[in-house]
Amino acid sequence: MTVKLQILSLIFSFFYGCGYCLLYKLLKKHLKTNIILNLIFVLLNVLFYFYGLIKIQGGILHIYMIFALIIGYIFVSKIKR
């Protein structure tokens, strides 16, 4: 994998983590009350994340992409308070 693809994957992971946090905060009251909706929400987000990774680099997942995803989530959760 080239450096360009790695950087693109990191940027995608960071912004996907940001978007996930915003979407979760938007739908929080609906997801807390229904376990089925929460499960569907998480599964759809995982599927969309892997679809994005497939389009970028063939679906290869590295540990630093997971860290970028988590950092994006934390970044937005700290800003939006």
C-alpha positions in Angstrom: 0.0 0.0 0.0 1.4 3.4 -0.9 1.8 6.3 1.5 -0.9 8.2 -0.4 -3.4 5.5 0.2 -2.4 5.2 3.9 -2.9 9.0 4.4 -6.2 8.9 2.6 -7.3 6.0 4.7 -6.3 7.8 7.9 -8.2 11.0 6.9 -11.2 8.9 6.0 -11.1 7.1 9.3 -10.7 10.4 11.3 -13.7 12.1 9.5 -15.8 8.9 9.7 -15.2 8.9 13.5 -16.3 12.6 13.6 -19.4 11.9 11.5 -20.3 8.8 13.7 -20.1 10.9 16.8 -22.3 13.7 15.3 -24.9 11.1 14.1 -24.9 9.3 17.4 -25.5 12.5 19.3 -28.3 13.4 16.9 -30.1 10.1 17.4 -29.1 9.4 21.0 -32.5 9.6 22.6 -34.0 7.2 20.0 -31.1 4.7 20.3 -31.1 4.5 24.1 -34.6 3.4 24.3 -34.5 0.6 21.7 -31.8 -2.1 21.6 -32.8 -3.2 18.0 -32.4 0.3 16.6 -29.0 0.6 18.4 -27.8 -2.6 16.9 -29.0 -1.7 13.4 -27.3 1.8 13.8 -24.0 0.2 14.7 -24.1 -2.5 12.0 -25.0 0.0 9.3 -22.1 2.3 10.4 -19.7 -0.6 10.3 -20.8 -1.6 6.9 -20.5 1.9 5.5 -17.0 2.3 7.1 -15.8 -0.9 5.4 -17.4 0.0 2.2 -15.4 3.3 2.3 -12.3 1.3 3.0 -13.0 -1.0 0.1 -13.4 1.9 -2.2 -10.2 3.6 -1.0 -7.8 0.7 -0.6 -9.5 -2.7 -1.0 -10.8 -3.1 2.5 -7.6 -3.6 4.4 -7.9 -2.5 8.0 -4.9 -1.5 10.0 -4.7 -0.7 13.7 -3.8 2.9 13.1 -7.0 3.4 11.2 -9.0 2.2 14.2 -7.0 4.7 16.3 -7.8 7.5 13.8 -11.5 6.5 14.0 -11.5 6.7 17.8 -9.5 10.0 17.8 -12.1 11.5 15.4 -14.9 10.4 17.7 -13.2 11.8 20.8 -12.3 15.0 18.9 -16.0 15.8 18.1 -17.3 14.6 21.5 -15.0 17.1 23.3 -15.8 20.0 21.0 -19.6 19.7 21.0 -19.9 20.0 24.8 
